[in-house]
Amino acid sequence: MKLSRRNALLAGATGLAAAPLLAASAAAQANPARTMRDGESAPPGVAGRDYRPVITPDGAALPYRIQGGVKIFHLVAEEVEHEFAPGLVGRCWGYNGRVHGPTIEAVEGDRLRIYVTNRLPAPTTVHWHGLVVPSGMDGVGGISQPSIRPGETFVYEWTLRQHGTFMYHSHHDEMTQMALGLMGLFIAHPRRPQGPRADRDYAYLLSEWQMHPGASRPDPNAMEFNLLTFNARAYPGTSPMLARTGERVRIRLANLSAMDHHPIHIHGHVMTVTETDGGPIPQSARWPETTVLVPTGSSRTVEFIADNPGDWAFHCHMTHHVMNQMGHGIPNMTGVNARRIDRAVGAILPHYMTMGHDGMGDMGPHVESGHMPVPGNSLPMVGAQGPHGYVTMGGMVTLLKVRNRLPADGSHPGWYDDPPGTRARIARAEELTRDGVDPAAPPRP
Ligand SMILES: [Cu+2]
């Protein structure tokens, strides 16, 4: 058959008519998070009535207003001075005066209209990561839209047809713009929640930075990172999570790090992985973990009952990710006796001290005491003072504080007071004798 221009047009029109039906059924199958049908409408979900807001430690929720049945948000991309931890401030790029941007919360079925104003010196876009949107709303510069030039305001609009933990981030010059901080969390609450409700619902965005000691501008060209963050804060700048004994705790972990996946480890509890950014995991397929790997560009949601009172570390298990501004490429001094070198160099260079002959654990206290001078605006290796000595961790670390009772005003309960007989301590001589342990004996094969 000769394909006339008219036939081609007709074929095109038939294709167009069939496409939405095919697309709808394919989307429902391909996206298990999607539990609302096309055309099914719902009034805008309201905090307190339709969902319990998440807690973004050290972050904030993006306010919205409702206009004609549509939930309206406004993001403003701009340069932001951001404190990663006391002693370290970066000149970053963020949204609405925050790094990372505020958490967007919405409810499945909401009609969303999100304005994005660009106050950066460069073009930008916003991509709704993991969210199923019309192609032209996907926010990929050059593919789905022209990038938003400085001074312009774009508008994105779609109906939310899924629930879970998602992200938003710049999709223009990603390497630079994401390295400078242009990202945030997007939480889609279910319209019809199933399963037990979480008593505490925490949300974290994991990211990584190269901040050269003394500099304030994150280095977007780096492929190695010396500052690892939970919600853009590095320990000891991270606020703890709180839970009362017996409460169900949900933690949403989303990772937008440039180059790394993060195995996030909990102490004292076992977590169940309940959701990914692809949607809820069926009950029978959920699995237990004490370390959940969060690949970059993904989210993992875990739940557990806080049944073990105490102060529990919650951290990335990559040991270089629990260090602040760790120096790489330095000589390995482990086991070296540097006393004579220190004396010789110290005569010319006051304060000279060879570091690392017995590990790096002493470096934080040396820096904090002023014994070891470091550049301004830097946190080399600094951890924190704990109740039983110096904590040698920094970076992607926070604490989960589980207590039978918590202060009514939501404040932090301080350090955990272990019940008598439940804290590791120095062994007594009579115990060593009783149990036949001789610390001076040669090692047994
Ligand atoms: Cu990590």
Boltz pocket constraint, residues with backbone or C-beta under 6 A from the ligand:
constraints:
  - pocket:
      binder: B
      contacts: [[A, 228], [A, 260], [A, 261], [A, 262], [A, 263], [A, 316], [A, 317], [A, 318], [A, 321], [A, 396]]
      max_distance: 6.0
